[in-house]
Amino acid sequence: MLCGCVAVPKTTITGTIAGQPFTLSSPKNSTLTNLDVTASTNGSVSIHVGSLVTVMDPAVITTTADGEAKLVQAGAAAAAAAIAAMPK
């Protein structure tokens, strides 16, 4: 069986902390609260996330499931065509 991974929409926050790049990425419909970033004079950085809540809304689930179903259907069609083309 052919199965693939479909990308889920996401939100990405990028920036720099104390001159160093950082990236925070999470699925859409996420709520990030109490993000506390502290840079010390010795170069250390502390990051505290109070909470990160993610909800997959029905539109995202439907889109992802539809994409995966299409991948499986395409694989099945290709396999059926290959079998039909085999010499008998």
LUMMI-131311 format. One line per 5 residues: number of its first residue (from 1); their letters; for each residue y, z, x of C-alpha. Coordinates in nm, 4 decimals, decimal comma. Layout:
N
NUM) a) Y/Z/X  ... .
//
This chain:
88
1) mlcgc) 0,0000/0,0000/0,0000  0,3471/-0,0831/0,1209  0,5941/0,1979/0,0840  0,9436/0,2270/0,2226  1,2253/0,4697/0,2398 .
6) vavpk) 1,5367/0,3908/0,0403  1,8661/0,5277/0,1622  2,0170/0,7967/-0,0568  2,3968/0,7922/-0,0883  2,5494/1,0579/0,1313 .
11) ttitg) 2,8761/1,2102/0,2374  2,9523/1,2368/0,6073  3,2294/1,4407/0,7650  3,3087/1,3721/1,1297  3,5640/1,5170/1,3644 .
16) tiagq) 3,6075/1,7109/1,6833  3,5846/2,0824/1,7505  3,7216/2,2033/2,0822  3,7199/1,8418/2,2000  3,3528/1,7870/2,1118 .
21) pftls) 3,2456/1,5491/1,8343  3,0583/1,6834/1,5345  2,9063/1,5331/1,2215  2,8085/1,7002/0,8973  2,6043/1,4813/0,6649 .
26) spkns) 2,4587/1,5685/0,3254  2,3484/1,3871/0,0112  2,6142/1,3003/-0,2449  2,6962/1,5654/-0,5017  2,7028/1,8430/-0,2455 .
31) tltnl) 2,9262/2,1475/-0,2449  3,0102/2,3073/0,0882  3,1805/2,6460/0,0700  3,3190/2,8844/0,3278  3,3021/2,6584/0,6316 .
36) dvtas) 3,4347/2,8669/0,9199  3,4732/2,7076/1,2629  3,5949/2,9141/1,5572  3,6558/2,7889/1,9113  3,6815/3,0440/2,1921 .
41) tngsv) 3,8781/3,0090/2,5151  3,5490/3,0118/2,7112  3,4470/2,6829/2,5446  3,1999/2,8234/2,2941  3,2173/2,7154/1,9324 .
46) sihvg) 3,0877/2,9091/1,6345  3,0173/2,7395/1,3024  2,9340/2,9363/0,9902  2,8470/2,7750/0,6571  2,8648/3,0099/0,3614 .
51) slvtv) 2,6585/2,7805/0,1402  2,5627/2,4179/0,0941  2,4364/2,3220/-0,2507  2,3060/1,9731/-0,3198  2,2268/1,8273/-0,6595 .
56) mdpav) 2,0543/1,4935/-0,7000  2,2082/1,3454/-1,0115  2,0050/1,1184/-1,2393  2,1837/0,8030/-1,1218  2,0839/0,8670/-0,7593 .
61) ittta) 1,7253/0,9489/-0,8545  1,7028/0,6387/-1,0753  1,8486/0,4103/-0,8064  1,6153/0,5492/-0,5399  1,3071/0,5236/-0,7623 .
66) dgeak) 1,3986/0,1691/-0,8694  1,4391/0,0606/-0,5061  1,1048/0,2096/-0,4059  0,9312/0,0487/-0,7049  1,0743/-0,2904/-0,6063 .
71) lvqag) 0,9455/-0,2438/-0,2494  0,5951/-0,1666/-0,3774  0,6048/-0,4616/-0,6201  0,7164/-0,6991/-0,3436  0,4348/-0,5765/-0,1189 .
76) aaaaa) 0,1788/-0,6187/-0,3959  0,3044/-0,9706/-0,4707  0,2870/-1,0661/-0,1032  -0,0668/-0,9279/-0,0760  -0,1754/-1,1131/-0,3918 .
81) aaiaa) -0,0258/-1,4377/-0,2589  -0,2022/-1,3926/0,0752  -0,5358/-1,3266/-0,0974  -0,4892/-1,6297/-0,3241  -0,4152/-1,8500/-0,0220 .
86) mpk) -0,7342/-1,7462/0,1601  -1,0023/-2,0118/0,1870  -1,2856/-1,9556/-0,0547 .
//
